Amino acid sequence: MSEGRWILIVHGGAKTIAPHLYERNRAGCLAAARVGALVLRSGGSAVLAAESAVRRLEDDPVFNAGFGSVLNGDGEVEMDAAIMDGHKLAAGAVAGVRRVRNPISVARALLDEPPVLLAGEGAERFARGQGITLCSPFEMISEDALASEGDGGHDTVGCVAMDVHGRFAAATSTGGLPGKHPGRIGDSPIPGAGLYADDALGGVAFSGDGESILRTMLAAHVMRGLQYGSADRAAAHSLEKLARVGGEAGAIVLARDGGVGIAHNSRHFAMGVHASWLDAPRSGLHRYELEDMLDG
């Protein structure tokens, strides 16, 4: 890893994307990459960049996170989010929140607190204590979510970032599965399953079938893989592990040496990337669309 280099990758979900949503997914990922890049370019931390990028995705109703989250079996929004600081090995996560516009920011506020994971009303009470304004649960229901109810075409968003100091962060946010049982929690807020970051190795964020990712603890497998091989191989090997239980997933991985790994077994995987060696953010719906531009 060369001193002063930085990189940020965002994903908008491992899923099948309807053709009429291709450009909205690309545009959303590009916008999030730009937001995170502004932080990193100015010397800001990987944690702030990851939070900022995911907030941008949470505010975009095309993605299943924040405003735009799919509805559970009761017709309500329940959101999960997490962020991890690879320098301190600090993690913050929330699950089943209904009255916050940006769950990732509540998760970040937990990084310096004793609890790692807060759920439901307790997480919302913590948010209010941090000066985060709560909203009505009905304000979190978007027309996009209502229009796509039951089509399965949504998934978790996430980000991995490395700042100019070689510090890493990973972040995830999701509305979960369409029609899920109220109270269901997937892999996204669980360190070692849906995300992980450690400055000694790198960082990873997943998207996909939450129960399958939880059962296989895929983020932990990626971090182990980074001990012995490349980011690319660690990402690919995680999907081999997933095959034991089945399911779709996508991974974005950054290694300590600046190496990048992207893998998915879903039809599409919406991504955006910006790095200090790129003149502008780029986006794609498949891994191969980003491979050439990540060289450097």
Secondary structure as UniProt FT lines:
FT   TURN            3..4
FT   STRAND          7..15
FT   HELIX           19..21
FT   HELIX           22..41
FT   TURN            42..43
FT   HELIX           46..58
FT   TURN            61..62
FT   TURN            67..68
FT   TURN            73..74
FT   STRAND          79..85
FT   TURN            86..89
FT   STRAND          90..97
FT   HELIX           103..109
FT   TURN            110..112
FT   STRAND          117..119
FT   HELIX           120..129
FT   TURN            130..131
FT   HELIX           137..140
FT   HELIX           143..147
FT   TURN            148..150
FT   STRAND          157..162
FT   TURN            164..165
FT   STRAND          168..174
FT   TURN            178..179
FT   TURN            182..183
FT   TURN            188..189
FT   TURN            192..194
FT   STRAND          195..198
FT   TURN            199..201
FT   STRAND          202..208
FT   HELIX           210..216
FT   HELIX           218..228
FT   HELIX           231..242
FT   TURN            243..245
FT   STRAND          249..255
FT   TURN            256..257
FT   STRAND          260..264
FT   STRAND          268..275
FT   TURN            276..277
FT   STRAND          282..284
FT   HELIX           288..291
FT   HELIX           292..294
//
